[in-house]
Amino acid sequence: MTHTEIEVTAELVRDLLRDQHPDLADRPVRLGARGWDNQLWRLGDDLAVRLPWATQSADALLRKEHAWLPALAPRLPLPVPVPQRLGEPSERFPRPWIVTTWVPGEPADRSPVTRATDAADTLAAFLTALHHPAPSGAPTGRDRGGPLADRAEGFAGQLAAATEMGLVPDPHAIRTLWKDAASAPDWAGPALWLHGDLHPANVLTADGTLCGVIDFGDLFAGDPACDLAAAWILLPDGAADSFFAAYQPTPDAPTLRRARGWALLKALSCILIAEAGVHGRPGGKPTWGPPAHAALRRLLATVRRPGEHGPPTDATEARRPA
């Protein structure tokens, strides 16, 4: 089932609640947002109902959040959408759905971070709290849990598409950055809990800084470099150093190199989604474009220029022993 096969309305949401969670059915229902995989409906002032409306994979992602996020949420220093109830497929709606707490704030693709130092410290505290060894049986990260080099084909396809559309300024520099990131040693530590999909539409802002993190559907255990890419994807110019100084434990040089590679993949993906959409979704996500282009510009600024020596770097890595 996709968005073309059923219309999600406030009436449908109320009917689903009456059938499965009648104690919540009298609360006011209003549309919150239509996301990439899900629609979000406000349920009173403090709850939300999330229903998958596009990808089939969204069903499993909702169940994963319901199973794992409630135990992780109490230790996180930012509000997250904590699952409260699970809705099962029925004749009214043949897919699972979920009731979570509502997290106030504006998505960062619409309300960018302006207080760089505060946001860097806040993001570092959040990821330091999240990045703990996951238990056996924790979910693995679909196509994000393995070595970065395994994504070479996907990277090449993204870069070719973006280059053909005239969306990237320096394909050679992008390939240079990718080559360095993909050649970095793999993560040798324990598999850590990761958000897995930190981009501007999945974090919330208020008063110029981060105030919440949403959409834990890609929650998995693996290499922290995947999340550390957020230093370039989410934060303004010049904030990466503050972030890496505050994040604990201090990432080593190979982890920073891999993080740049993950950031590059995310930036290219968001640029393409902003322009035209993919996987059959109608249109694109125009608000994803400006932050993705800004992230790509920040990443390219780390590439060594002709006459310089060594791999891509930044001021933070230059201060640290390998």
C-alpha positions as CSV (number, residue, x, y, z in Angstrom):
1,M,0.0,0.0,0.0
2,T,1.2,3.5,-0.8
3,H,-0.1,7.0,-0.5
4,T,-2.0,6.5,-3.8
5,E,-4.2,3.7,-2.4
6,I,-5.7,5.2,0.7
7,E,-6.6,8.6,2.0
8,V,-5.6,9.3,5.5
9,T,-8.0,11.8,7.2
10,A,-8.7,13.0,10.7
11,E,-11.9,10.8,10.6
12,L,-9.9,7.7,9.7
13,V,-7.5,8.4,12.6
14,R,-10.4,8.8,15.0
15,D,-12.0,5.6,13.8
16,L,-8.7,3.7,14.3
17,L,-8.4,5.0,17.8
18,R,-12.1,4.1,18.6
19,D,-11.4,0.6,17.4
20,Q,-8.1,-0.1,19.2
21,H,-7.5,2.6,21.8
22,P,-10.9,4.1,22.6
23,D,-9.6,6.0,25.7
24,L,-7.8,8.3,23.3
25,A,-10.5,8.6,20.7
26,D,-12.1,11.8,22.1
27,R,-9.0,13.9,21.8
28,P,-8.8,16.5,19.1
29,V,-7.1,15.3,15.9
30,R,-5.4,17.5,13.4
31,L,-2.7,17.1,10.7
32,G,0.8,17.7,11.9
33,A,3.0,16.8,8.9
34,R,3.3,14.6,5.9
35,G,6.8,13.1,6.1
36,W,8.9,10.9,3.8
37,D,7.5,7.6,5.1
38,N,4.7,8.6,7.4
39,Q,1.9,11.0,8.1
40,L,1.9,12.6,11.5
41,W,-1.4,13.7,13.2
42,R,-1.6,15.7,16.4
43,L,-3.6,14.0,19.1
44,G,-4.5,16.6,21.7
45,D,-1.6,18.6,23.0
46,D,0.9,16.0,24.1
47,L,0.5,13.0,21.7
48,A,0.8,12.2,18.0
49,V,-0.4,9.4,15.7
50,R,2.0,8.3,13.0
51,L,0.8,6.2,10.0
52,P,3.0,4.9,7.2
53,W,1.8,6.2,3.8
54,A,4.6,5.4,1.4
55,T,7.3,2.8,1.7
56,Q,6.6,-0.8,2.7
57,S,9.6,-0.7,5.0
58,A,8.0,1.9,7.2
59,D,5.9,-0.9,8.8
60,A,8.9,-2.6,10.3
61,L,10.5,0.7,11.3
62,L,7.4,1.6,13.4
63,R,7.5,-1.7,15.2
64,K,11.3,-1.3,15.8
65,E,10.7,2.1,17.4
66,H,8.0,0.7,19.6
67,A,10.2,-2.2,20.7
68,W,13.4,-0.3,21.5
69,L,13.0,3.5,21.9
70,P,11.1,3.5,25.2
71,A,14.1,2.0,27.0
72,L,16.6,4.5,25.4
73,A,14.5,7.7,25.7
74,P,15.0,8.3,29.5
75,R,18.7,8.7,29.2
76,L,18.6,11.1,26.2
77,P,18.9,14.8,27.0
78,L,16.6,16.0,24.3
79,P,12.9,15.2,23.9
80,V,12.1,12.3,21.5
81,P,8.8,10.8,20.3
82,V,8.4,8.1,22.9
83,P,6.0,5.3,21.7
84,Q,2.9,4.9,23.9
85,R,0.6,2.6,21.9
86,L,0.9,0.4,18.8
87,G,-2.0,0.1,16.4
88,E,-2.3,-3.2,14.4
89,P,-3.4,-3.6,10.8
90,S,-7.1,-3.8,10.3
91,E,-9.8,-3.5,7.6
92,R,-9.8,0.2,8.1
93,F,-6.0,0.6,7.6
94,P,-4.0,-2.5,6.6
95,R,-0.7,-1.4,8.2
96,P,0.6,-0.9,11.7
97,W,0.6,2.6,13.2
98,I,1.8,4.1,16.4
99,V,0.9,6.7,19.1
100,T,3.9,8.6,20.5
101,T,4.5,11.6,22.6
102,W,4.5,14.9,20.7
103,V,7.8,16.7,20.5
104,P,7.3,20.5,20.0
105,G,9.6,22.5,17.7
106,E,10.1,23.3,14.0
107,P,12.0,21.0,11.7
108,A,15.5,22.4,11.0
109,D,15.0,22.3,7.2
110,R,12.4,25.0,7.8
111,S,13.9,26.7,10.8
112,P,17.7,26.5,10.7
113,V,20.1,26.5,13.6
114,T,21.5,29.9,14.2
115,R,23.1,29.5,17.6
116,A,26.1,27.4,16.5
117,T,27.9,26.9,19.7
118,D,24.8,26.0,21.7
119,A,23.6,23.6,19.0
120,A,27.0,21.9,18.8
121,D,27.1,21.3,22.5
122,T,23.5,20.1,22.5
123,L,24.0,17.7,19.7
124,A,27.2,16.4,21.2
125,A,25.5,15.8,24.5
126,F,22.7,14.0,22.8
127,L,24.9,11.7,20.7
128,T,27.3,11.0,23.7
129,A,24.2,9.8,25.7
130,L,22.9,7.7,22.8
131,H,26.1,6.1,21.6
132,H,26.4,3.3,24.1
133,P,27.0,-0.4,23.3
134,A,23.8,-2.0,22.2
135,P,22.7,-5.4,23.5
136,S,22.8,-8.6,21.5
137,G,19.7,-8.8,19.3
138,A,19.7,-5.0,18.7
139,P,18.7,-4.1,15.1
140,T,21.4,-3.7,12.5
141,G,21.5,-0.9,10.0
142,R,20.1,-2.0,6.7
143,D,22.5,-0.4,4.2
144,R,24.2,1.8,6.9
145,G,25.7,-0.8,9.2
146,G,28.5,-2.1,7.1
147,P,31.8,-0.7,5.8
148,L,31.5,2.6,4.0
149,A,33.3,1.1,1.0
150,D,30.2,-1.1,0.4
151,R,28.3,2.0,-0.5
152,A,30.6,2.9,-3.5
153,E,28.1,1.9,-6.1
154,G,25.3,4.0,-4.5
155,F,27.7,7.0,-4.1
156,A,28.7,6.8,-7.8
157,G,25.0,6.7,-8.8
158,Q,24.1,9.7,-6.6
159,L,27.1,11.7,-7.9
160,A,26.4,10.9,-11.5
161,A,22.8,11.9,-11.1
162,A,23.6,15.1,-9.3
163,T,26.3,16.0,-11.8
164,E,24.1,15.4,-14.8
165,M,21.4,17.7,-13.2
166,G,24.1,20.4,-12.6
167,L,23.5,20.2,-8.8
168,V,27.1,19.9,-7.5
169,P,29.9,22.4,-7.9
170,D,33.0,20.2,-8.0
171,P,32.6,16.5,-8.8
172,H,36.3,15.9,-8.7
173,A,36.6,17.2,-5.2
174,I,33.6,15.2,-4.1
175,R,35.3,12.0,-5.5
176,T,38.5,12.9,-3.7
177,L,36.7,13.3,-0.4
178,W,34.8,10.0,-0.9
179,K,38.0,8.1,-1.8
180,D,39.6,9.2,1.4
181,A,36.6,8.4,3.5
182,A,36.0,5.0,2.0
183,S,39.6,4.0,2.4
184,A,39.6,4.7,6.2
185,P,39.9,1.7,8.5
186,D,36.6,0.2,9.5
187,W,35.1,0.7,13.0
188,A,36.7,-1.9,15.3
189,G,34.8,-1.0,18.5
190,P,31.5,-2.4,19.8
191,A,28.3,-1.8,17.9
192,L,26.8,1.4,19.4
193,W,23.2,2.6,19.4
194,L,22.7,5.1,16.5
195,H,19.8,7.3,15.4
196,G,20.9,6.4,11.8
197,D,19.1,9.2,9.9
198,L,20.1,12.6,11.3
199,H,19.2,15.3,8.7
200,P,17.5,18.6,9.1
201,A,13.9,17.3,8.7
202,N,14.5,14.9,11.6
203,V,15.7,17.4,14.2
204,L,13.6,20.2,15.7
205,T,14.7,23.7,16.6
206,A,13.5,26.5,18.9
207,D,15.2,29.9,19.5
208,G,18.0,29.0,17.1
209,T,19.2,25.8,18.7
210,L,18.2,22.1,18.8
211,C,15.2,21.2,20.9
212,G,14.2,17.7,19.9
213,V,15.1,14.7,17.7
214,I,12.4,12.7,15.8
215,D,12.0,9.7,13.5
216,F,13.9,6.8,15.0
217,G,12.8,4.4,12.4
218,D,16.4,3.8,11.4
219,L,17.6,3.1,14.9
220,F,20.3,0.5,14.8
221,A,23.6,-0.6,16.3
222,G,26.9,0.1,14.5
223,D,29.7,2.5,13.6
224,P,29.2,5.9,15.3
225,A,30.6,7.6,12.2
226,C,27.1,7.4,10.6
227,D,25.7,9.7,13.3
228,L,28.8,11.9,13.6
229,A,28.2,13.0,10.0
230,A,25.6,15.3,11.6
231,A,28.4,17.7,12.4
232,W,28.4,18.9,8.8
233,I,24.8,18.0,8.0
234,L,23.0,19.8,10.9
235,L,25.3,22.4,12.3
236,P,26.2,25.9,10.8
237,D,29.6,26.8,9.4
238,G,32.4,26.6,11.9
239,A,30.5,24.5,14.4
240,A,32.1,21.1,13.7
241,D,35.1,21.8,15.9
242,S,32.9,22.7,18.9
243,F,30.9,19.6,18.3
244,F,33.8,17.2,18.2
245,A,35.4,18.9,21.2
246,A,32.3,18.3,23.2
247,Y,31.4,14.7,22.0
248,Q,32.8,11.9,24.1
249,P,34.8,9.8,23.6
250,T,36.9,11.9,21.2
251,P,36.7,10.4,17.7
252,D,39.9,9.2,16.2
253,A,41.0,10.3,12.7
254,P,39.6,7.2,10.8
255,T,36.2,7.8,12.4
256,L,36.2,11.4,11.3
257,R,37.2,10.4,7.8
258,R,34.3,7.8,7.7
259,A,31.9,10.4,9.1
260,R,32.7,12.8,6.2
261,G,31.9,10.0,3.8
262,W,28.5,9.4,5.5
263,A,27.9,13.1,5.5
264,L,28.6,13.2,1.8
265,L,26.2,10.4,1.1
266,K,23.5,12.2,3.1
267,A,24.1,15.6,1.4
268,L,23.9,14.1,-2.1
269,S,20.8,12.1,-1.2
270,C,19.0,15.2,0.2
271,I,20.0,17.3,-2.8
272,L,18.5,14.8,-5.2
273,I,15.3,14.4,-3.0
274,A,14.9,18.2,-2.8
275,E,15.0,18.5,-6.6
276,A,12.8,15.7,-7.9
277,G,12.0,13.1,-5.3
278,V,12.8,9.4,-5.7
279,H,11.2,6.0,-5.4
280,G,7.9,7.2,-6.8
281,R,7.1,9.9,-4.3
282,P,5.3,12.9,-6.0
283,G,7.6,15.9,-6.4
284,G,10.5,16.7,-4.2
285,K,11.3,18.1,-0.8
286,P,12.4,21.7,-1.7
287,T,13.2,22.6,1.9
288,W,15.8,19.9,2.0
289,G,17.9,21.6,-0.7
290,P,19.4,24.6,1.0
291,P,20.8,22.8,4.1
292,A,22.0,19.9,1.9
293,H,23.9,22.3,-0.4
294,A,25.3,24.1,2.6
295,A,26.5,20.8,4.1
296,L,28.2,19.8,0.8
297,R,29.9,23.2,0.7
298,R,31.2,22.6,4.3
299,L,32.4,19.2,3.4
300,L,34.2,20.4,0.2
301,A,36.0,23.0,2.4
302,T,37.8,20.1,4.1
303,V,39.3,18.8,0.9
304,R,43.0,19.4,0.4
305,R,43.7,21.8,-2.5
306,P,46.5,21.4,-5.1
307,G,49.9,21.9,-3.5
308,E,48.7,20.7,-0.1
309,H,49.6,17.3,1.3
310,G,47.7,14.6,3.1
311,P,44.1,13.5,3.2
312,P,41.1,15.8,3.7
313,T,41.2,17.4,7.1
314,D,39.7,20.1,9.3
315,A,40.9,22.1,12.2
316,T,39.5,19.6,14.7
317,E,41.3,16.6,13.2
318,A,44.5,18.6,12.8
319,R,44.7,19.1,16.6
320,R,44.3,15.4,17.4
321,P,46.8,12.5,17.1
322,A,45.7,9.8,14.7
